[in-house]
């Protein structure tokens, strides 16, 4: 690991000062011995599935940039996943905060990771830093704090290789209902106050909120209750903070000469999982994919962030791994196939909670047998052959029947961010 230093004034001093004093999210490098923080975007299975058609050869050079890497959650996750498969990878961590960088670097050191270069600076200065172009760029929780988010996104897009991709997270407005109301109240009482006084005012305000206050009634935002001073400051005292609706994100991405690939997790953005009304269903299905995403955001009201993948607008390569090849290998993420099979032996309903909304998905008859055979190595063809071999001749499913049921499983589990495909090149 190497260190780089860059003097930067492109973000206001209050923003830099905030993250120097309150690195966010707070992390203890000692915890790396017992757990790896995982999430989305930037999980290696997601990157491959949504940006490289499930066929990225990680034995070939792979360069990733974490623009605004913070205390390192996503950087450490991908660096560890790439190290685990001995990938020929170079990861650049970039952040304006030296304190945040020191936390991320200590976490990398605790894991013995040597594939990260740490650079201190702003993503706005990326061209001047001479860091080159990247196969993948992560920018989570950063653009909405910039003075000019569009300029920042254009800068990142300019650093993508032609067939590279980007994972982004931006705040969403409805799931953060109440946050901006309390921000405004605290600002009215704390102009020109010190950080310590601002924090005291914020805490007192939180303790004084009546039960009717929108933040008090919002169960989806918890930084102010679980992340100490850093969480309170980031949520309620940030000097620059805005949120984006689905349509605003679509406009931002298009203006940056990028194109959306998918929002995460895709099924959350399908209104049909929430509305089963026979009259409304056809009207919703007639909408474009983007309109359905926007409809789901308005319908649910619980999305506090939007996570998505994007590519350059001139990228004409297929990016999302598609069902079709018998040689495709299904891979489960954070699910135990055998445990799923056992659970579904008597009940083939997969029930999940989506931030306060319980949704149930009925899976087909072959689901237990299919889950039992998914090990991240067997292809769909091999899974089918084993199911056929175990079935009596008179009820052995042919390929089409098998694929019809697998597709139903895949649309659900992939849509919930728990299954991906590894496809032959």
C-alpha positions as CSV (number, residue, x, y, z in Angstrom):
1,X,0.0,0.0,0.0
2,X,1.2,3.5,-0.9
3,X,0.1,6.9,0.3
4,X,-0.6,9.9,-1.9
5,X,-1.2,13.5,-0.8
6,X,-3.0,16.2,-2.7
7,X,-3.8,19.7,-1.5
8,X,-7.4,20.4,-2.4
9,X,-9.8,23.3,-1.8
10,X,-12.6,22.2,-4.2
11,X,-14.8,21.2,-1.3
12,X,-15.6,23.7,1.4
13,X,-13.5,23.7,4.6
14,X,-16.5,22.8,6.8
15,X,-17.0,19.6,4.8
16,X,-13.4,18.6,5.1
17,X,-13.3,19.7,8.8
18,X,-16.4,17.6,9.6
19,X,-14.8,14.4,8.3
20,X,-11.5,15.2,9.9
21,X,-13.1,15.5,13.3
22,X,-15.9,12.9,12.8
23,X,-14.9,10.2,10.4
24,X,-18.0,8.5,9.0
25,X,-19.2,5.9,9.5
26,X,-17.2,5.3,12.8
27,X,-15.3,2.0,12.5
28,X,-12.9,0.1,14.8
29,X,-10.1,-1.6,12.8
30,X,-10.0,-4.2,15.6
31,X,-13.3,-5.5,14.4
32,X,-11.8,-6.7,11.1
33,X,-10.7,-9.8,12.9
34,X,-14.3,-11.0,13.3
35,X,-16.3,-9.6,10.4
36,X,-16.2,-8.2,6.9
37,X,-18.7,-5.4,6.4
38,X,-20.5,-6.2,3.1
39,X,-23.1,-4.2,1.2
40,X,-24.1,-2.8,-2.2
41,X,-23.0,-1.5,-4.5
42,X,-19.4,-2.8,-5.1
43,X,-19.9,-6.4,-4.0
44,X,-17.8,-8.4,-6.5
45,X,-20.7,-10.7,-7.5
46,X,-22.9,-7.6,-8.2
47,X,-20.1,-5.9,-10.2
48,X,-19.6,-8.9,-12.4
49,X,-23.3,-9.6,-12.9
50,X,-24.6,-6.1,-13.6
51,X,-21.6,-4.5,-15.3
52,X,-19.6,-7.3,-17.0
53,X,-22.3,-9.8,-18.1
54,X,-21.1,-12.3,-15.5
55,X,-18.0,-13.0,-17.4
56,X,-15.3,-10.7,-16.1
57,X,-11.9,-12.5,-16.0
58,X,-10.4,-11.2,-12.8
59,X,-7.0,-12.8,-13.6
60,X,-6.7,-9.9,-16.0
61,X,-5.8,-6.5,-14.7
62,X,-8.6,-4.8,-12.9
63,X,-8.5,-1.2,-11.6
64,X,-11.1,0.2,-9.1
65,X,-11.5,3.7,-7.7
66,X,-13.3,4.5,-4.5
67,X,-14.1,8.2,-4.9
68,X,-14.9,9.4,-1.4
69,X,-13.9,6.1,0.3
70,X,-14.7,7.4,3.9
71,X,-13.7,5.0,6.6
72,X,-13.4,2.2,4.0
73,X,-16.4,-0.1,4.1
74,X,-16.8,-0.6,0.4
75,X,-13.0,-0.4,-0.3
76,X,-12.2,-3.1,2.2
77,X,-15.0,-5.3,1.1
78,X,-14.0,-5.4,-2.6
79,X,-10.3,-5.4,-1.8
80,X,-10.8,-8.5,0.4
81,X,-13.0,-10.2,-2.2
82,X,-10.4,-9.6,-4.9
83,X,-7.6,-10.8,-2.7
84,X,-9.5,-14.0,-1.9
85,X,-9.5,-15.0,-5.6
86,X,-5.9,-13.8,-6.2
87,X,-7.2,-11.2,-8.7
88,X,-4.7,-9.0,-10.5
89,X,-6.3,-5.9,-9.0
90,X,-5.3,-2.4,-8.1
91,X,-7.6,-0.4,-5.9
92,X,-7.3,3.4,-5.4
93,X,-8.9,4.9,-2.3
94,X,-9.5,8.6,-2.6
95,X,-10.9,10.9,0.1
96,X,-10.5,14.5,1.3
97,X,-10.2,13.4,5.0
98,X,-6.9,12.2,6.4
99,X,-8.7,11.0,9.5
100,X,-11.0,8.8,7.5
101,X,-8.1,7.6,5.4
102,X,-6.2,6.6,8.5
103,X,-9.2,4.5,9.7
104,X,-9.5,2.8,6.3
105,X,-5.8,2.2,6.1
106,X,-5.7,0.7,9.6
107,X,-8.5,-1.7,8.6
108,X,-6.6,-2.7,5.5
109,X,-3.5,-3.3,7.6
110,X,-5.5,-5.4,10.0
111,X,-6.5,-7.7,7.1
112,X,-3.0,-7.8,5.5
113,X,-4.4,-6.3,2.3
114,X,-1.7,-5.0,0.0
115,X,-3.8,-4.1,-3.1
116,X,-4.9,-0.6,-2.0
117,X,-3.3,2.7,-2.8
118,X,-4.4,5.5,-0.5
119,X,-4.7,9.0,-1.9
120,X,-5.9,12.1,-0.1
121,X,-7.8,14.5,-2.3
122,X,-11.0,15.4,-3.9
123,X,-12.7,13.5,-6.8
124,X,-13.1,16.9,-8.5
125,X,-9.3,17.0,-8.9
126,X,-9.2,13.5,-10.4
127,X,-7.8,14.6,-13.8
128,X,-4.9,16.4,-12.1
129,X,-4.1,13.5,-9.9
130,X,-3.0,11.4,-12.9
131,X,-4.5,8.2,-11.5
132,X,-5.5,6.8,-14.9
133,X,-8.7,5.1,-16.0
134,X,-10.7,2.5,-14.2
135,X,-12.7,-0.7,-14.8
136,X,-14.9,0.2,-11.9
137,X,-15.6,3.3,-9.8
138,X,-17.5,3.4,-6.5
139,X,-19.0,6.7,-5.4
140,X,-21.3,6.2,-2.4
141,X,-22.7,9.0,-0.2
142,X,-20.5,11.7,-1.8
143,X,-22.1,13.4,-4.8
144,X,-25.0,14.8,-2.8
145,X,-22.4,16.6,-0.6
146,X,-20.7,18.3,-3.5
147,X,-21.3,21.9,-4.6
148,X,-21.8,20.7,-8.1
149,X,-22.8,17.0,-8.2
150,X,-23.2,17.0,-12.0
151,X,-19.6,18.2,-12.5
152,X,-18.4,15.5,-10.0
153,X,-20.3,12.8,-11.8
154,X,-18.9,13.9,-15.2
155,X,-15.4,13.8,-13.8
156,X,-15.9,10.2,-12.6
157,X,-17.5,9.2,-15.9
158,X,-14.4,10.6,-17.7
159,X,-12.2,8.3,-15.6
160,X,-14.1,5.2,-16.7
161,X,-12.6,2.8,-19.2
162,X,-14.9,2.4,-22.3
163,X,-16.5,-0.8,-21.0
164,X,-16.2,0.0,-17.3
165,X,-19.0,0.7,-14.8
166,X,-19.8,2.7,-11.8
167,X,-21.7,2.0,-8.5
168,X,-23.4,5.0,-6.9
169,X,-25.4,5.8,-3.8
170,X,-27.4,9.0,-3.4
171,X,-29.8,10.0,-0.7
172,X,-33.5,9.6,-1.5
173,X,-36.0,12.2,-0.3
174,X,-39.1,10.3,1.0
175,X,-37.2,7.8,3.3
176,X,-35.4,10.8,4.8
177,X,-38.6,12.6,5.7
178,X,-38.0,14.7,8.7
179,X,-34.3,14.9,8.4
180,X,-34.3,18.2,6.5
181,X,-36.9,19.7,8.9
182,X,-34.7,19.0,11.9
183,X,-31.6,20.2,10.0
184,X,-33.4,23.5,9.4
185,X,-34.4,23.9,13.1
186,X,-30.9,23.2,14.3
187,X,-29.5,25.6,11.8
188,X,-31.8,28.3,13.0
189,X,-30.5,27.9,16.6
190,X,-26.8,27.4,15.9
191,X,-25.5,29.9,13.4
192,X,-21.8,30.6,14.0
193,X,-21.7,28.2,16.9
194,X,-18.8,25.7,17.5
195,X,-19.1,22.1,16.6
196,X,-19.5,21.1,20.2
197,X,-22.3,23.6,20.7
198,X,-24.0,22.5,17.5
199,X,-23.9,18.9,18.6
200,X,-25.4,19.9,22.0
201,X,-28.2,21.8,20.3
202,X,-28.8,18.9,17.9
203,X,-29.1,16.4,20.8
204,X,-31.4,18.7,22.8
205,X,-33.5,19.2,19.8
206,X,-33.8,15.4,19.2
207,X,-34.7,14.9,22.9
208,X,-37.4,17.6,22.5
209,X,-39.2,16.4,19.4
210,X,-42.9,15.7,19.9
211,X,-44.4,12.4,18.7
212,X,-45.9,14.2,15.7
213,X,-42.5,15.3,14.3
214,X,-41.7,13.7,11.0
215,X,-38.2,12.5,12.0
216,X,-39.5,11.2,15.3
217,X,-42.1,9.2,13.3
218,X,-39.5,8.0,10.7
219,X,-38.3,4.4,11.5
220,X,-36.0,4.2,8.5
221,X,-33.3,6.7,9.6
222,X,-31.2,5.8,12.6
223,X,-27.8,7.4,12.3
224,X,-28.6,9.9,15.1
225,X,-29.4,7.0,17.5
226,X,-26.7,4.5,16.7
227,X,-23.6,6.2,15.4
228,X,-22.7,8.6,18.1
229,X,-21.5,12.2,17.4
230,X,-20.4,11.2,13.8
231,X,-23.9,10.0,13.0
232,X,-25.6,13.1,14.5
233,X,-23.3,15.4,12.7
234,X,-23.5,13.7,9.4
235,X,-27.3,13.5,9.5
236,X,-28.3,16.8,11.0
237,X,-25.3,19.2,10.8
238,X,-23.9,18.6,7.4
239,X,-23.1,21.9,5.6
240,X,-24.2,20.5,2.2
241,X,-26.8,17.7,1.8
242,X,-29.5,17.1,-0.8
243,X,-31.6,14.1,-1.9
244,X,-32.5,12.8,-5.3
245,X,-35.7,11.2,-6.5
246,X,-35.6,8.5,-9.2
247,X,-36.4,10.9,-12.0
248,X,-33.8,13.4,-10.7
249,X,-31.2,10.6,-10.7
250,X,-32.2,9.7,-14.3
251,X,-31.7,13.3,-15.4
252,X,-28.4,13.6,-13.5
253,X,-27.0,10.4,-15.0
254,X,-28.1,11.4,-18.5
255,X,-26.5,14.8,-18.2
256,X,-23.3,13.2,-17.1
257,X,-23.3,11.2,-20.4
258,X,-23.9,7.9,-18.6
259,X,-26.7,5.4,-18.7
260,X,-28.5,3.6,-15.9
261,X,-28.1,-0.2,-15.7
262,X,-30.2,-1.0,-12.6
263,X,-31.3,0.2,-9.2
264,X,-30.5,-2.1,-6.3
265,X,-32.2,-4.3,-5.3
266,X,-34.2,-4.4,-8.6
267,X,-37.3,-6.1,-7.2
268,X,-37.8,-3.3,-4.6
269,X,-38.5,-1.0,-7.6
270,X,-41.2,-3.2,-9.1
271,X,-44.6,-1.9,-7.9
272,X,-46.2,-5.3,-8.7
273,X,-44.7,-6.8,-5.5
274,X,-46.7,-4.3,-3.4
275,X,-49.9,-3.9,-5.5
276,X,-52.0,-6.9,-6.6
277,X,-55.1,-4.9,-7.6
278,X,-56.4,-6.4,-10.9
279,X,-57.4,-3.1,-12.3
280,X,-54.3,-1.2,-11.4
281,X,-51.9,-3.9,-12.4
282,X,-52.2,-3.5,-16.2
283,X,-51.8,0.3,-15.9
284,X,-48.6,-0.2,-13.9
285,X,-47.2,-2.8,-16.3
286,X,-47.8,-0.4,-19.2
287,X,-45.3,2.1,-17.7
288,X,-41.6,2.2,-18.7
289,X,-39.1,0.6,-16.4
290,X,-38.0,4.0,-15.1
291,X,-41.6,5.1,-14.5
292,X,-42.2,1.9,-12.5
293,X,-39.1,2.7,-10.4
294,X,-40.4,6.2,-9.7
295,X,-43.9,4.8,-8.9
296,X,-42.4,2.3,-6.4
297,X,-40.5,5.1,-4.7
298,X,-43.7,7.2,-4.3
299,X,-45.7,4.1,-3.3
300,X,-43.4,2.8,-0.6
301,X,-42.1,6.0,1.0
302,X,-39.4,4.1,2.8
303,X,-36.4,4.4,0.4
304,X,-33.8,6.6,2.2
305,X,-31.1,6.0,-0.4
306,X,-31.0,4.9,-4.0
307,X,-28.1,2.6,-5.1
308,X,-27.5,2.0,-8.7
309,X,-25.1,0.9,-11.4
310,X,-24.3,3.0,-14.5
311,X,-22.0,2.8,-17.5
312,X,-20.8,5.2,-20.1
313,X,-23.5,6.3,-22.6
314,X,-21.3,4.9,-25.5
315,X,-20.9,1.5,-23.9
316,X,-22.5,-0.8,-26.4
317,X,-21.6,-4.1,-24.7
318,X,-24.2,-6.2,-22.9
319,X,-23.6,-5.5,-19.2
320,X,-26.2,-7.6,-17.3
321,X,-25.7,-11.3,-17.1
322,X,-28.8,-13.0,-18.7
323,X,-30.3,-16.4,-18.5
324,X,-30.0,-18.5,-21.6
325,X,-26.8,-20.4,-21.6
326,X,-26.9,-23.9,-20.0
327,X,-23.3,-23.3,-18.9
328,X,-24.2,-20.3,-16.7
329,X,-23.4,-20.8,-13.0
330,X,-25.9,-19.5,-10.4
331,X,-24.2,-18.1,-7.2
332,X,-26.0,-17.3,-4.0
333,X,-25.0,-14.3,-1.9
334,X,-25.3,-14.5,1.9
335,X,-27.7,-17.4,1.6
336,X,-27.2,-21.1,2.4
337,X,-28.7,-23.2,-0.4
338,X,-29.0,-26.3,1.7
339,X,-30.7,-24.4,4.5
340,X,-33.0,-22.7,2.0
341,X,-33.9,-26.1,0.5
342,X,-34.7,-27.5,4.0
343,X,-36.9,-24.5,4.8
344,X,-38.8,-24.8,1.6
345,X,-39.4,-28.5,1.8
346,X,-42.7,-27.7,3.6
347,X,-43.3,-24.0,2.6
348,X,-42.1,-22.7,-0.8
349,X,-42.7,-19.1,0.2
350,X,-39.8,-16.7,0.5
351,X,-40.7,-13.9,2.9
352,X,-38.6,-10.8,3.3
353,X,-39.0,-7.5,5.1
354,X,-38.2,-4.4,2.9
355,X,-37.8,-1.6,5.5
356,X,-41.2,-2.1,7.1
357,X,-43.0,-3.9,4.3
358,X,-43.3,-7.6,4.4
359,X,-43.4,-9.3,1.0
360,X,-43.9,-13.0,0.3
361,X,-42.9,-14.7,-2.9
362,X,-44.2,-18.1,-4.0
363,X,-41.5,-20.3,-5.5
364,X,-42.1,-23.2,-7.8
365,X,-42.1,-26.9,-7.0
366,X,-38.5,-27.6,-7.9
367,X,-37.2,-24.8,-5.7
368,X,-36.0,-27.0,-2.8
369,X,-34.1,-29.3,-5.2
370,X,-32.6,-26.4,-7.1
371,X,-31.4,-24.6,-4.0
372,X,-29.9,-27.8,-2.6
373,X,-27.7,-28.0,-5.8
374,X,-26.6,-24.4,-6.1
375,X,-23.0,-24.3,-4.8
376,X,-21.4,-21.6,-7.0
377,X,-19.7,-24.2,-9.2
378,X,-22.4,-26.2,-10.8
379,X,-23.8,-24.9,-14.1
380,X,-27.6,-24.8,-14.8
381,X,-27.0,-27.8,-17.1
382,X,-25.4,-29.8,-14.3
383,X,-28.1,-28.9,-11.9
384,X,-30.7,-30.0,-14.3
385,X,-28.9,-33.3,-15.0
386,X,-28.8,-34.1,-11.2
387,X,-32.5,-33.3,-10.8
388,X,-33.3,-35.5,-13.7
389,X,-31.1,-38.3,-12.4
390,X,-32.9,-38.2,-9.0
391,X,-36.4,-38.1,-10.4
392,X,-38.5,-41.1,-11.5
393,X,-38.5,-41.4,-15.3
394,X,-42.1,-40.5,-15.7
395,X,-41.8,-37.1,-13.9
396,X,-38.2,-36.1,-14.8
397,X,-38.4,-32.5,-16.0
398,X,-37.2,-31.6,-19.5
399,X,-34.9,-28.6,-20.0
400,X,-37.7,-26.2,-20.8
401,X,-39.7,-27.1,-17.7
402,X,-36.6,-26.8,-15.5
403,X,-35.7,-23.4,-16.9
404,X,-39.2,-22.1,-16.6
405,X,-39.1,-22.8,-12.8
406,X,-35.5,-21.6,-12.4
407,X,-36.4,-18.4,-14.1
408,X,-39.1,-17.8,-11.6
409,X,-36.6,-18.4,-8.8
410,X,-34.0,-16.3,-10.3
411,X,-36.3,-13.3,-10.9
412,X,-37.1,-13.3,-7.2
413,X,-33.8,-14.0,-5.6
414,X,-31.7,-12.0,-8.0
415,X,-34.2,-9.1,-7.6
416,X,-33.6,-9.2,-3.9
417,X,-29.9,-9.1,-4.3
418,X,-29.2,-12.7,-3.3
419,X,-28.4,-14.6,-6.5
420,X,-26.2,-13.8,-9.5
421,X,-24.9,-15.5,-12.6
422,X,-21.4,-16.4,-13.7
423,X,-21.6,-16.8,-17.5
424,X,-19.1,-18.3,-20.0
425,X,-17.1,-15.7,-21.8
